[in-house]
Amino acid sequence: MKRCHILQRRKHVQCTVELHSRVVLSSRQALQIHQLYHLALPVAYLAGSDRSGFYLFLAGVFLTIILLSLSPSQTPGSTPLSVSTKQNELRPHTMLPSIAWRPVAASLMIIVIFAYWWLSDTAPSGNNGPTGIQAKGWSSQKILSHQSTLRPIPKKIWQINFNHPRYERLQKSIRSWKGRNPSYEHVVLDDEAGRQFVREHYSHDPYIRNTYLELRSTILRADYLRYLVLAADGGIYSDLDTDAVRPINSWLSGYSDRKIRAMVGIEWDQLGGATIPKGLYLPLQFCQWSLAFCAHHVLMVWMVQAVTRELHGLTEAHGVSLSELHPRSDEDVLFTTGPVKWSQEVFAYLSSSTGTQVTHRNFTGLTEPTLVGDVMILPVDSFATGLGHSGSSTTITNATLLRHRFQGTWKFEGKERTNEVG
């Protein structure tokens, strides 16, 4: 009976000591873990600009905590005990070697932060455009990092023909693009070709893809498609009623040593005038009848995202579906897919990429091409010679790169002419 009692006591001691010797944390180390956790919460938000960054950083913090728990330290004067199974006697427990947790934790956090920034720049994401580019909010450093991955503007000319009634009469203008640029691929997208392009290039993003495919308004689709094409594939887009005046290769003459990934032309400049004429809404606007961009440029991807949001917002405002959506005013086009929305996005991108506030004052009265980051801003004569305002020339000058003939009527008595866009 006495022997049985002694064996039970030994068994109880063995179980108790083994349980307490698995992980032994000093009160100081537990406090450090607690402080690390609460410090990580605000730092995690600073490390990532979106929810994925927060979770990735926080995961690193918890990995560090687990690492600390596997590296126990003992309180001075205390020695964890275990029971020898051979001799049934108590002796000091052999612990894992102590690890200097501060450098390990710091290194782990640095690795997690760098992994997050690298993944956010390179990895595709379902609703973030062709290359995983997020919506606005990028810092200038992050935009510059993305710019370094972009390739030059490809040698491809895009035009859109949605049953333009003057298509045959515009053949001379259309041929001018191929004639002056024989080394460029020339593609004219009709309705079905446009739909097929969106199905193929936006299969990863059903929200954008379905928005375009459900849309029936010709003018809204024509505007939307040019942005979708340039964001995914890059190249030069120009309306059917534009004439190529100079070869595209000469557009960058004198700038071959610069990393130009986009070209944007001015269509309207108030030039400090007192009033803005009817039909124009900003002191300076950029045209979107002609655009030149490399594939996956942040500005063009942002424009695709912005137009997608605006189209859905317009359906809610009018209480209709996308298939029923048609502009009820000029503003429905200009502020949704047209030059006003485009100009707003250009200014927003230039401000984000430079880290300064860029406005119309930076370009009013512009007479020479000006490179801002990787975007070349062209003076009014480059894409808009003969407008009769904004200081444009009435005849072709050395600055003229193309001529717009304004043959694509897109409005009629406040209602869209759905068969006259291109």
C-alpha positions, -999 to 999 in steps of 0.1 A, spaced: 0 0 0 29 24 9 47 14 -23 16 21 -44 12 55 -28 49 64 -36 45 54 -73 14 75 -77 32 105 -62 61 100 -86 38 97 -116 20 129 -105 52 148 -101 65 136 -135 33 147 -154 32 180 -136 68 189 -142 67 178 -179 37 200 -185 53 231 -170 86 225 -187 74 225 -223 73 263 -226 87 285 -199 84 322 -204 97 348 -180 74 376 -170 96 401 -189 94 380 -221 57 378 -219 55 415 -215 77 420 -246 54 398 -266 24 417 -254 40 451 -263 51 438 -297 16 427 -306 0 461 -298 29 480 -315 23 459 -346 -13 470 -351 -7 506 -361 26 498 -378 8 472 -399 -15 499 -413 16 521 -422 33 492 -439 5 484 -463 -18 507 -482 -46 481 -484 -61 452 -465 -38 426 -479 -7 445 -467 -21 447 -432 -28 410 -430 6 401 -445 24 423 -420 3 410 -391 11 374 -401 47 383 -397 41 396 -362 24 364 -351 52 343 -366 76 363 -345 55 356 -314 55 319 -322 93 321 -326 96 337 -292 74 311 -276 98 284 -289 128 302 -274 120 303 -237 140 322 -212 139 314 -175 134 337 -146 167 342 -125 169 317 -97 145 292 -113 154 260 -130 128 239 -149 127 203 -138 119 170 -155 118 135 -143 144 110 -155 126 79 -168 156 58 -161 164 66 -125 130 80 -115 147 111 -100 143 148 -105 170 167 -124 173 199 -145 154 198 -178 174 202 -210 159 232 -228 162 245 -264 192 268 -269 182 305 -263 179 326 -294 184 364 -295 149 373 -304 153 410 -312 174 406 -344 153 376 -354 121 395 -350 134 426 -368 147 406 -397 114 387 -400 94 420 -401 117 435 -427 114 404 -449 76 405 -446 75 442 -456 97 438 -486 77 407 -497 45 427 -495 58 456 -516 72 432 -542 41 412 -545 18 443 -547 39 456 -576 40 423 -596 12 400 -587 -22 401 -606 -53 406 -585 -88 399 -596 -104 434 -595 -73 456 -599 -69 458 -637 -46 440 -662 -15 439 -639 -29 440 -604 -27 478 -602 -48 491 -574 -71 521 -573 -57 555 -564 -36 560 -534 -2 549 -546 28 570 -534 52 586 -559 78 560 -550 55 531 -557 45 546 -591 82 551 -600 88 515 -590 61 503 -613 73 526 -642 106 508 -642 89 476 -652 70 491 -682 81 485 -718 80 512 -745 49 522 -764 43 493 -788 42 498 -826 4 492 -829 -23 516 -841 -58 511 -829 -90 526 -843 -127 518 -836 -156 516 -861 -190 511 -847 -210 514 -879 -197 548 -887 -219 561 -916 -190 580 -930 -166 551 -928 -161 548 -966 -155 586 -969 -130 584 -941 -108 558 -959 -82 584 -969 -78 594 -932 -76 558 -921 -51 549 -948 -29 578 -937 -20 560 -905 -8 529 -923 8 549 -951 30 571 -927 37 542 -904 44 511 -925 62 493 -897 32 496 -873 5 471 -869 -29 487 -878 -61 474 -862 -96 486 -868 -120 471 -842 -156 467 -851 -183 458 -825 -176 421 -824 -138 424 -824 -141 448 -795 -162 424 -775 -138 396 -783 -108 417 -772 -125 424 -738 -134 388 -733 -98 376 -739 -79 404 -721 -103 409 -691 -112 373 -684 -95 377 -650 -117 406 -641 -154 397 -646 -166 431 -632 -149 451 -659 -155 425 -686 -192 423 -679 -196 460 -675 -184 465 -711 -203 435 -725 -236 446 -710 -232 482 -722 -252 491 -753 -246 528 -756 -223 533 -787 -206 565 -775 -200 551 -740 -187 518 -754 -164 536 -779 -148 557 -752 -146 528 -728 -130 504 -753 -101 527 -762 -91 528 -725 -95 490 -722 -74 484 -752 -46 507 -743 -45 495 -706 -42 459 -716 -22 461 -749 -8 496 -753 -2 514 -786 -16 545 -803 -53 551 -804 -68 576 -828 -104 583 -840 -113 574 -875 -116 611 -885 -80 619 -878 -52 623 -903 -17 612 -895 5 642 -904 39 630 -893 52 594 -887 48 583 -852 85 575 -848 91 613 -853 68 622 -824 96 613 -800 124 629 -820 149 643 -796 136 623 -767 149 588 -776 170 588 -745 141 594 -722 117 568 -708 85 580 -724 56 556 -717 26 578 -725 17 609 -747 -12 631 -739 -23 662 -759 -41 694 -748 -74 701 -765 -85 732 -746 -66 759 -727 -84 788 -711 -51 808 -712 -62 829 -682 -94 840 -698 -123 852 -676 -149 825 -686 -150 790 -698 -172 785 -730 -203 764 -729 -195 727 -734 -161 730 -716 -158 725 -679 -121 728 -669 -96 756 -674 -75 731 -693 -85 697 -708 -67 669 -725 -81 653 -756 -89 616 -759 -95 614 -796 -58 604 -799 -37 587 -771 -4 569 -770 4 545 -741 25 515 -732 6 485 -719 -3 484 -682 4 521 -675 -10 531 -641 -28 562 -656 -47 541 -681 -55 514 -657 -68 540 -632 -89 555 -661 -105 520 -668 -113 517 -631 -127 552 -629 -149 548 -660 -162 515 -647 -172 531 -614 -188 561 -632 -208 539 -655 -223 520 -626 -229 553 -608 -248 566 -639 -270 536 -640 -280 542 -603 -286 579 -610 -309 571 -639 -324 540 -623 -316 518 -653 -295 487 -661 -262 489 -681 -280 476 -712 -306 503 -709 -281 531 -702 -279 559 -727 -267 595 -721 -294 620 -713 -271 650 -716 -237 660 -728 -225 658 -692 -234 622 -690 -207 615 -716 -181 642 -707 -180 634 -670 -183 596 -673 -161 585 -703 -152 617 -720 -125 644 -719 -136 659 -685 -132 626 -667 -100 619 -687 -85 652 -677 -93 647 -641 -75 614 -641 -45 628 -659 -41 656 -633 -46 630 -604 -19 607 -618 6 635 -625 1 647 -589 5 612 -575 36 604 -596 54 636 -588 43 640 -552 32 676 -559 -1 692 -568 -3 694 -606 -30 716 -621 -38 735 -653 -14 762 -643 15 738 -650 6 736 -687 -14 767 -697 2 784 -726 24 753 -733 44 756 -766 68 727 -763 64 691 -753 70 687 -716 79 654 -699 64 648 -665 76 616 -651 70 591 -679 41 611 -695 48 635 -724 24 664 -723 19 679 -758 10 715 -767 -24 722 -783 -11 722 -818 3 686 -816 -32 669 -816 -55 699 -820 -43 722 -848 -71 742 -864 -94 744 -834 -97 781 -835 -92 786 -798 -66 778 -771 -39 794 -791 -40 767 -817 -27 774 -853 -52 775 -881 -28 756 -904 -4 728 -900 28 737 -882 61 719 -872 44 710 -840 14 693 -857 14 655 -854 -21 648 -865 -52 666 -877 -87 660 -863 -115 666 -888 -144 662 -863 -165 640 -885 -177 616 -858 -210 631 -846 -218 618 -811 -247 639 -801 -279 652 -817 -306 673 -800 -295 660 -765 -298 624 -776 -271 601 -788 -268 592 -825 -259 556 -817 -247 548 -853 -222 577 -857 -193 570 -835 -157 562 -845 
